[in-house]
Amino acid sequence: MEVELPPELEELRRTARRFVERELEPWAEIIEQRGEVPTEVRALLAANGYLGMRVPETLGGGGLGLFAYCIALEELSRSHRVFTLFATNTSGNTPMAIARHGTADQQERYLKGLVTGRLSTAFALTEPEAGSDAAAIKTRAKKVEGGWVIDGQKHFISGGATADFVSVMAVTDPEKRARGGVTAFLVDRETPGFRVGRIDGTLGSDAVKLAELVFENCFVPDAAVLGRVGGGFALAMESLADGRLTMACTCIGSADRMLEMALAHAKDRQTFGKPLSSRQAIQWMLADSAVELSAARALTYETIRQVEAGANPGTGPSVCKLYCSEMADRVTDRAVQIHGGMGLIRGFPVERFYRDLRHYRIVEGASEIQRHLIARDLLGAAAT
Ligand SMILES: Cc1cc2nc3c(=O)[nH]c(=O)nc-3n(C[C@H](O)[C@H](O)[C@H](O)COP(=O)(O)OP(=O)(O)OC[C@H]3O[C@@H](n4cnc5c(N)ncnc54)[C@H](O)[C@@H]3O)c2cc1C
């Protein structure tokens, strides 16, 4: 089932698909082979307007609405996961946070650089003892004359090792903590007292690398506060809420590519004198993937429409993130099965997508946390 989109979104999709197929796709295998992202990739995305897509035009961005942004991400995710990570500026979407909450100075200093690809950033919320339970963060910022002193440690920060500046969540009022006691700070890479610690590689998307970030007696001026003092937890949750829908669309784009590849292989590959596509066992896998993909699209597009119309989508974004991340895993697993041994060969996209898509059931609110939010909404007070 095709979901009909307005003509301008279909045009945006076609433009993005051409760009991905002609210009980005050749970089996908290079990224895998080098184990890092070549500088040309960020420059290419910036030159074609794929960094800062949602940032208002008045601030130098693309000014796209949520739906258009999601369609563009869907197309980028048909190639390599790194492209969507760059387009959303890793997790947390720091450009949008600066566009919404930053001062004019912060917008001048950071936003232009992010949109043009001159600067990169990272979003630092998670700590060794605070992942799903983000409210348990311990990184502390104490008020001093003219600024704040930050002490603590973050880990698993995507792109943190190479970021020019990071957006860091720290406790500024231990009494209030997540209820008005956490503040967001923009910390430049060269700030004394801030250093990158251990670097972790990952199953899939290894080129991005996760970094431990260490803050030891790290002084930042008052001007480094993003938004209001005490508003950091709400700001982080706002960014992650946006991320649920963009991540759902990313999963849809990747699953779409996997179904497309599975279909092509099933028609092409002959066993026992007949194409795989003539076998019921294979047809059922293809049919199941098509059904789930259609359901994912219908669900996610409707939720995006509600958000764009200003309606409260309730737990809709959680439902989308949960369903789409699990759907993409199943569709990719079937694509591997239909490709047989070929589906496990390094350098072949199906094998790479299988590894990359496993991330989405864990990052930015794992499946269990989304289920918890959905059940809490269903059960109300009976949930506790
Ligand atoms: C590739 C990657 C990139 C990342 N990038 C970033 C980044 O850029 N910035 C950032 O701040 N963080 C980042 N993270 C951290 C990520 O957000 C956390 O890993 C995630 O929130 C899960 O936290 P955790 O790893 O501490 O797992 P835990 O919170 O320890 O959870 C472990 C498991 O238990 C489940 N669980 C937890 N609590 C409950 C419960 N109450 N009931 C039932 N099940 C539960 C979880 O769902 C999970 O399956 C990244 C992580 C990865 C792996």
The ligand as a Gaussian input file, in Angstrom:
#p B3LYP/6-31G(d) Opt

LIG

0 1
 C       25.601000       3.470000      19.413000
 C       25.188000       4.340000      20.562000
 C       25.154000       5.722000      20.424000
 C       24.823000       6.537000      21.516000
 N       24.881000       7.894000      21.381000
 C       24.611000       8.674000      22.464000
 C       24.786000      10.099000      22.395000
 O       25.193000      10.661000      21.368000
 N       24.513000      10.839000      23.502000
 C       24.079000      10.279000      24.659000
 O       23.865000      11.020000      25.625000
 N       23.924000       8.934000      24.771000
 C       24.192000       8.122000      23.713000
 N       24.065000       6.762000      23.810000
 C       23.589000       6.167000      25.039000
 C       22.198000       5.548000      24.882000
 O       21.233000       6.558000      24.869000
 C       22.026000       4.540000      26.030000
 O       22.888000       3.441000      25.771000
 C       20.582000       4.076000      26.148000
 O       19.763000       5.112000      26.618000
 C       20.464000       2.891000      27.097000
 O       21.115000       3.154000      28.307000
 P       22.165000       2.087000      28.895000
 O       23.083000       1.693000      27.804000
 O       22.759000       2.666000      30.118000
 O       21.303000       0.821000      29.251000
 P       20.492000       0.593000      30.625000
 O       19.738000       1.811000      30.995000
 O       21.409000       0.015000      31.624000
 O       19.454000      -0.516000      30.172000
 C       19.852000      -1.865000      29.913000
 C       18.650000      -2.635000      29.405000
 O       17.651000      -2.676000      30.428000
 C       16.426000      -2.112000      29.931000
 N       15.826000      -1.344000      31.008000
 C       16.322000      -0.264000      31.653000
 N       15.465000       0.154000      32.590000
 C       14.392000      -0.679000      32.537000
 C       13.152000      -0.766000      33.223000
 N       12.832000       0.128000      34.166000
 N       12.292000      -1.752000      32.908000
 C       12.598000      -2.652000      31.958000
 N       13.745000      -2.621000      31.244000
 C       14.623000      -1.647000      31.531000
 C       16.828000      -1.223000      28.776000
 O       15.760000      -1.049000      27.876000
 C       17.979000      -2.014000      28.176000
 O       17.460000      -3.034000      27.353000
 C       24.444000       5.932000      22.749000
 C       24.470000       4.537000      22.877000
 C       24.860000       3.752000      21.818000
 C       24.941000       2.246000      22.019000

